[in-house]
C-alpha cells in the first residue's frame, strides 16, 4: 500500500496539519514515520473522512467499530470451521492407549449428560469426530475388548444432532454453522466406520451397516462456503 504525506492527508480531510497530528495522537489515524515526516494510509484517511461527513457521534462510531469487530471475529471462526471441514486444519488424534481411553470415557460421559449443548461443545465434538480414524477404532477395540468400537461415537453424534435447536438456526449464523459442521463430521465418521468394518469383517457387512458411507462430501463443503458467503 502506497502511503500519502501529512499534507495530502490534511487536504483530503479538509483540516490543517496541526489538527491532523491531533487526530493521530488521539488514535483516530495511524501514522508511520518515514524520514522526517509522518505518512498515512489513504484508505484510513478516506474512511475517517466518511465518518466525519456522516456527522456520527463518538458513541455511534464506537458502536459501529464494535459491530465490525464482532463481524470479523465471527467470519474468522467460520473460515476456521471451513478449513476443518475440508481437512485443511484438522488436528491429528492422539492414538496412545491412555489418550484413547480418556476420550472414550469422555464420550460416555457426554452420552450420559442431560444438559444443553453449547456452540463450543458442538464444535468440539464435530472436530473430534472429523479427526477419528480407523487406527483409532482399532485401539478402542483392543482397550475395551469390543467388536463394535464405533457404537458409542455414532450414538453421541446422533444424540447431538437430535438436540439441534432448529428454531434458533435461522437467526444465529454461528450456531447454524456449528450444526452444519457436526452433520458433515458425522458423515465423515460413518465413512471411517465403513472402512473399519470392511477391513475387520468384510465389504458386505460394511455396506449393510453403512450403506450411504461412500457418499460424496463436496456438496456439504460447497453448502458451507455458500453459508459463509451469505
N, C-alpha and C positions, 0 to 999 in steps of 0.2 A: 504494500500500500504506500503510495507516494504522499508524503506529509506536506502540509502547507505552512507558510510562515505566520507569525503572530499578526502581521499587517493584513494578510489575506483573511485570516480567521475573524479579525475585528471587523473588517469590511463586510463580510458575509452576515455577521450578527448585527451590524449597524451600531457598533459601540466603539469606544476608544480602547487603546492598548492597556491603559490602567485598569479599566473595568474587566477586560479580558483576563488579565492576570488575577484579579479578584475571583473571577469565576473558576479559574484553575485552582487557586488556593482553597476555595470552598468545595472542591471535588466535583463541580459541575462539568468540568472538562479535564481530560488528561493531557498533559504536555510532555514533550520529550526534548531534553536539552541537546541541541546539535550545534557544535561550535560554541558561539557566544549567545545564541538566541534560542528561544523555545519554538518548537514545531508542533503542529496539531493534526489529528486525524480528521480529514474533511468530512467523513461520514458522521462522526460525532458532532462536529460543528453544525452540520445541516440538521441533524436530529434535534440539537438544542435550539436551533432557530425555529423549527416547527413547534416545539414546546412553548417557546416564548410567544410566538404568534397566536397560539391557541388560547392564550390567557389562562392557562391552568394554574390552580393554586399549588403550593408545595405539597399539601395533603393529597391532591389528585395525582400529582406526579409520583409521589411515593406509592400510592395505590396501584398506579399503572406499572411501576417498576416491580412491585411485589407480584402482580399477576404475571408479568413477563418472566420473572424468575421461576415461579411455580410451573408455568407452561414449559419452560426449558428443562426443568427438573423432571417433569413427567415424560417429556419427549425422550430425554436421555435414558430413563428407565425402560421405556417402550422399545427403544433401539437395542438396549442391552438384552431385553427379553427376546427380540427377534434374532439376535446373534445366538442366543441359547437354542432357539427353535431350529435354526439351520445348522446347529452343531459347531458354530464358529467359536463359541466361548463356553462350551460345556465342560465343567471340571471333571477330571478323572476320578473314579470312585476308588476308595481305599479297599484293597482286597485282602488285607491281613485278617486273620481269623477274629481277633479282638474287635476290629473295626466293623466287620460284617455282623458279628453277634450284637454289637451295640446298636447298629442301625436297625437290625431285625427286631430287637426289643423295642426300639422307638416306634416302629411300625405297629407293633402290637399295642403299645400304649395309646397311639393315636386312634387305633380301631376301637379301643375301649372308651375313648373320650366322648363326652356328650356336649362339650362346649361348642360355641360358634367358631367359625373359621374366618380368619383374617386374610387380607390380601397377602401379607408376608408369609403366613402359613401355607396358603395355596401355592405361592411361587416356590417355596422351599420344597414342597413335595413334587411339584411339577418338575423342578430341576433335578431332584433326586431320581424320579422315575426316568427322566431323559438320560441320566448318567449310568443306569444299570446295564449290565452286560451278561452274556452267557456265562462268563467266568465267575461273575458274582453269584449267580444262582448255583453254580457248581459248589462254591464254598458254603452257601446256605444249606444245600442238600447234605453236605458232609457234616457240618457242625450240628445240624438239627435232625439228622438221620431221617430225611423225608424224601419221597419220590416226587413230590409236587411242591418244590420250594417257592414257587411263584404265587401260590394261592392268596396269602395274606396281602401281598402287594396289589394284586388285582382287586381284592376286596376293598382295600383302602382307597384305591383310585376310583372305584365305583361309588363308595360312600361319599367321598369328597364331591364328586360330580352331582350326586343326588341332592346335595345341600346347596346347589347353585342358586343364588338369590336372583332369579330371573327379573323380578320387578325392579331391581336396582341397576341392572346391567346397562340399560339404555341411557341412564344419566350419570354413569360412573365409568369413564373410559379405562381407568387403571384396573378397576375390578373386572370389567369385561375382558381386558387383555389377559389378566391372570387366569381366568377360567378358560379362555381360548387356548392358552398355553398348556393348561392342565389337560384338556381334552387331547391336544396333539401329543403330549407326553404319554398319556395313557395308550394311545395308538402305537407310539414307538415302543412302549413297554410290551404290548401284545406281540409286536414283531419279534422282539428279543425272546419272548416266551415261545413263540412258534419255532424259532431256530434252535432253542434249547431242547424242546421236546423232540424235534426232528433228529437232533444229534444223539439224544439219550434213549429214545424209543424208536419211532420210525415216522416217515413222512405222512402216512395215512392217519395216524393218531394226531399228529400236529395239525393237519388240515381240519380234522374233526373238531378239535378243541378251539382252534383259532382260524376259522375259515376266511376271515377278512384281513388277516395279518400281513398279507403281501400287497395291500393297497398302496396307492401312490400318495405321498405326503406333499407333493408340490402344490396342490390346491390349498392345503392348510397354510403353507408358507405365504402364498400369494394373498390369501384372505387376511392374514395378519399385516402384511405390507399395506394392503388397501386400508385396513383399520387405522394404522398409524398415519397414513397419508391424509385420511379424512380429518 
